Amino acid sequence: MLDLNHQPKFHERVTAIVDTALQAESAARAKRRYLGASRLGVACERALQFEYADTPEDPGSEFSGRTLRIFDVGHALEDLAIRWLRMAGFELYTQRNGGGQFGFSVADGRIQGHVDGIVAGAPAELGLAFPMLWECKTMNDKNWRDTAKRGVSVTKPVYAAQIAVYQAYMEPSIPGISGNPALFTAINKDTQELWFEAVPFDGGLAQRMSDRAVRVIQATEAGEQLPRIASEPGYFECKYCAWANRCWSPS
């Protein structure tokens, strides 16, 4: 039951002000006009269509201030991971000589991706080959432990697809990057434990994701809707989709 007599405490009032500022910043951020390669592993192709078309999300589905704070903490931890690896002797590049992230743009700019970094060297005792794609993620304790136990390809197929696509599309500009495993780094946000995994290039997965991107773009631009992932709106993927109401609306 709603407590109409509840008066926000001091920390709640300050947090609300911070979150309002974060949401305003997020709303003002320029929308991307392309299909992000990092999203190609998302389970539902219709959801990818909504993303690509920049379809307005359902009312109330915008990121909360708390979620935006989680994103910011993830970015800060990634910066720390860069520092740690460089201190440990990794030759890690996150910016091109002229500035800006390493990335790619294909299909007349309709598909784009920006990678976390490129590893060009590491301590010899690790026996690694270069260049290597570097991708860094932060996870809560449950997801981190599952990934450390079973590997990123099993537990986080969206990340695995991202890695494969990046390796494939970065090959023309960084020859050899698809011939060497990627260095996947996961930081446990609760304990600061680190998980490192050498992920071999999966050419079949990269091709499937590339084909999917073409399918999503062609169908969207032709005004066609691809099938949903589920047959009823109660499916768990649908419950967390930003376009669930629009997608399942009778109209």
C-alpha positions as CSV (number, residue, x, y, z in Angstrom):
1,M,0.0,0.0,0.0
2,L,1.3,3.5,-0.9
3,D,2.3,5.5,2.2
4,L,1.0,9.0,1.5
5,N,2.7,10.3,4.6
6,H,6.1,9.1,3.6
7,Q,8.6,12.0,3.5
8,P,11.7,11.4,1.4
9,K,14.8,11.1,3.4
10,F,17.8,13.3,2.7
11,H,19.8,10.6,0.8
12,E,16.7,9.9,-1.3
13,R,16.2,13.5,-2.2
14,V,19.9,13.9,-3.2
15,T,19.8,10.6,-5.2
16,A,16.6,11.8,-7.0
17,I,18.3,15.0,-8.1
18,V,21.4,13.0,-9.3
19,D,19.2,10.6,-11.2
20,T,17.2,13.3,-12.8
21,A,20.4,14.9,-14.1
22,L,21.6,11.5,-15.5
23,Q,18.3,10.9,-17.2
24,A,18.3,14.4,-18.8
25,E,21.9,13.7,-20.0
26,S,20.8,10.4,-21.5
27,A,17.7,11.9,-23.2
28,A,19.9,14.6,-24.8
29,R,22.4,12.1,-26.1
30,A,22.3,11.8,-29.9
31,K,20.6,8.7,-31.2
32,R,22.6,6.4,-33.3
33,R,21.4,5.9,-36.9
34,Y,22.8,2.4,-37.5
35,L,22.6,-1.2,-36.3
36,G,25.1,-1.6,-33.6
37,A,27.2,-4.8,-34.1
38,S,27.4,-5.3,-30.4
39,R,23.7,-6.0,-30.4
40,L,23.5,-8.6,-33.2
41,G,23.4,-11.5,-30.7
42,V,20.2,-10.2,-29.1
43,A,17.7,-13.1,-29.1
44,C,14.8,-11.3,-30.9
45,E,15.2,-10.0,-34.5
46,R,12.1,-7.9,-34.3
47,A,13.6,-6.1,-31.3
48,L,16.7,-5.4,-33.4
49,Q,14.4,-3.9,-36.0
50,F,12.9,-1.5,-33.5
51,E,16.5,-0.6,-32.5
52,Y,17.6,0.0,-36.1
53,A,14.6,2.1,-36.9
54,D,15.0,4.2,-33.8
55,T,11.4,3.3,-32.9
56,P,10.2,5.2,-29.8
57,E,10.3,2.9,-26.7
58,D,7.2,2.1,-24.6
59,P,6.4,4.9,-22.1
60,G,8.1,4.2,-18.9
61,S,10.7,2.0,-20.4
62,E,13.5,4.5,-20.4
63,F,16.6,3.7,-18.3
64,S,16.2,4.6,-14.6
65,G,18.7,6.7,-12.9
66,R,20.0,3.7,-11.0
67,T,20.5,1.8,-14.3
68,L,22.4,4.8,-15.7
69,R,24.6,4.8,-12.6
70,I,25.3,1.1,-13.2
71,F,26.4,1.9,-16.7
72,D,28.7,4.7,-15.5
73,V,30.3,2.4,-12.9
74,G,30.9,-0.1,-15.7
75,H,32.7,2.5,-17.8
76,A,34.9,3.5,-14.8
77,L,35.8,-0.1,-14.1
78,E,36.8,-0.6,-17.8
79,D,39.2,2.4,-17.4
80,L,40.7,0.7,-14.4
81,A,41.1,-2.5,-16.3
82,I,43.0,-0.7,-19.0
83,R,45.3,0.8,-16.4
84,W,45.8,-2.6,-14.7
85,L,46.7,-4.4,-17.9
86,R,49.1,-1.7,-19.0
87,M,50.8,-1.8,-15.6
88,A,51.1,-5.6,-16.0
89,G,53.0,-5.3,-19.3
90,F,50.2,-5.5,-21.9
91,E,50.6,-3.2,-24.9
92,L,46.9,-2.2,-25.1
93,Y,45.6,0.5,-27.4
94,T,42.2,2.0,-27.0
95,Q,42.5,5.0,-29.3
96,R,43.6,5.4,-32.9
97,N,46.6,7.6,-33.6
98,G,44.3,10.4,-34.8
99,G,41.9,9.9,-31.8
100,G,38.7,8.0,-31.5
101,Q,37.9,4.4,-30.8
102,F,38.9,1.6,-33.1
103,G,35.9,0.5,-35.1
104,F,34.3,-0.3,-38.4
105,S,31.5,0.8,-40.6
106,V,30.0,-1.4,-43.4
107,A,26.9,-1.6,-45.5
108,D,27.0,2.2,-46.3
109,G,27.2,2.9,-42.6
110,R,24.2,0.8,-41.7
111,I,26.3,-1.5,-39.5
112,Q,28.9,-0.1,-37.2
113,G,30.9,-1.2,-34.2
114,H,33.4,0.3,-31.8
115,V,35.9,-2.0,-30.0
116,D,37.2,-1.6,-26.5
117,G,40.8,-2.1,-27.6
118,I,43.6,-3.9,-29.4
119,V,46.3,-5.8,-27.7
120,A,49.7,-5.6,-29.5
121,G,51.8,-7.2,-26.9
122,A,51.8,-9.0,-23.5
123,P,54.1,-10.7,-21.1
124,A,56.0,-13.4,-23.0
125,E,55.2,-16.2,-20.5
126,L,51.5,-16.0,-21.5
127,G,52.4,-17.2,-25.0
128,L,49.8,-15.0,-26.8
129,A,49.7,-14.1,-30.4
130,F,49.0,-10.6,-31.7
131,P,47.1,-8.5,-32.6
132,M,44.2,-9.5,-30.3
133,L,40.8,-7.9,-29.9
134,W,40.2,-6.8,-26.4
135,E,36.6,-6.7,-25.0
136,C,35.8,-5.8,-21.4
137,K,32.6,-6.3,-19.5
138,T,31.5,-5.8,-15.9
139,M,29.1,-8.2,-14.2
140,N,27.4,-8.8,-10.9
141,D,28.7,-11.6,-8.8
142,K,26.2,-14.2,-10.0
143,N,26.8,-13.6,-13.7
144,W,30.5,-13.3,-13.2
145,R,30.8,-16.7,-11.5
146,D,28.6,-18.3,-14.1
147,T,30.9,-16.9,-16.8
148,A,34.0,-18.0,-15.0
149,K,32.6,-21.5,-14.7
150,R,31.2,-22.1,-18.1
151,G,32.8,-19.5,-20.4
152,V,31.5,-16.4,-22.2
153,S,30.3,-18.3,-25.3
154,V,27.9,-20.4,-23.2
155,T,26.7,-17.9,-20.6
156,K,26.8,-14.7,-22.6
157,P,25.9,-15.4,-26.3
158,V,25.4,-11.7,-27.0
159,Y,29.0,-11.0,-26.0
160,A,30.3,-14.0,-27.9
161,A,28.5,-12.8,-31.1
162,Q,29.9,-9.3,-30.5
163,I,33.5,-10.7,-30.3
164,A,33.1,-12.8,-33.4
165,V,31.6,-10.0,-35.5
166,Y,34.3,-7.5,-34.3
167,Q,37.1,-9.9,-35.2
168,A,35.6,-10.4,-38.6
169,Y,35.0,-6.8,-39.5
170,M,38.2,-5.5,-38.0
171,E,40.3,-7.8,-40.1
172,P,40.6,-5.5,-43.1
173,S,42.0,-2.6,-41.0
174,I,44.0,-4.8,-38.5
175,P,45.2,-7.8,-40.5
176,G,45.6,-10.9,-38.3
177,I,43.1,-10.0,-35.7
178,S,40.7,-12.8,-36.7
179,G,43.5,-15.3,-36.7
180,N,44.2,-14.9,-33.0
181,P,41.9,-15.4,-30.0
182,A,40.3,-12.3,-28.5
183,L,41.1,-11.4,-24.9
184,F,37.8,-11.2,-23.0
185,T,38.0,-9.5,-19.6
186,A,35.2,-9.6,-17.1
187,I,35.2,-7.6,-13.8
188,N,33.1,-8.8,-10.9
189,K,31.5,-5.5,-9.7
190,D,30.9,-7.0,-6.2
191,T,34.3,-8.4,-5.5
192,Q,36.6,-6.9,-8.1
193,E,37.7,-10.4,-9.1
194,L,39.0,-10.7,-12.7
195,W,38.2,-13.3,-15.4
196,F,40.3,-13.5,-18.5
197,E,39.4,-15.7,-21.4
198,A,41.1,-16.3,-24.8
199,V,38.2,-16.6,-27.2
200,P,39.0,-18.2,-30.6
201,F,37.5,-16.7,-33.7
202,D,34.2,-18.3,-34.5
203,G,33.8,-17.7,-38.2
204,G,30.5,-19.5,-38.4
205,L,29.0,-17.3,-35.7
206,A,30.3,-14.2,-37.3
207,Q,28.7,-15.2,-40.6
208,R,25.4,-15.9,-39.0
209,M,25.4,-12.6,-37.2
210,S,26.4,-10.8,-40.5
211,D,23.5,-12.5,-42.3
212,R,21.2,-11.5,-39.5
213,A,22.2,-7.9,-39.8
214,V,21.4,-7.9,-43.5
215,R,18.1,-9.6,-42.8
216,V,17.1,-7.0,-40.2
217,I,18.1,-4.1,-42.3
218,Q,16.5,-5.3,-45.5
219,A,13.2,-6.2,-43.7
220,T,13.1,-2.9,-41.8
221,E,13.7,-0.8,-44.9
222,A,11.1,-2.8,-46.8
223,G,8.5,-2.2,-44.0
224,E,8.3,-5.9,-43.1
225,Q,8.3,-7.2,-39.6
226,L,10.4,-10.2,-38.7
227,P,9.0,-12.9,-36.4
228,R,9.0,-12.4,-32.6
229,I,11.1,-14.6,-30.5
230,A,8.0,-15.9,-28.6
231,S,4.4,-16.8,-29.2
232,E,3.0,-15.0,-26.2
233,P,3.9,-11.7,-24.4
234,G,4.6,-13.4,-21.0
235,Y,7.8,-14.8,-22.4
236,F,10.7,-13.6,-20.2
237,E,12.6,-11.9,-23.0
238,C,9.5,-10.0,-23.9
239,K,8.8,-8.8,-20.3
240,Y,12.0,-6.9,-20.4
241,C,11.8,-5.5,-23.9
242,A,11.5,-1.8,-24.3
243,W,9.0,-2.3,-27.2
244,A,6.9,-5.0,-25.7
245,N,3.6,-3.0,-25.7
246,R,4.1,-1.8,-29.2
247,C,5.1,-5.3,-30.5
248,W,2.1,-7.1,-28.9
249,S,-0.5,-4.4,-29.5
250,P,-3.4,-5.7,-31.6
251,S,-3.2,-2.7,-33.9
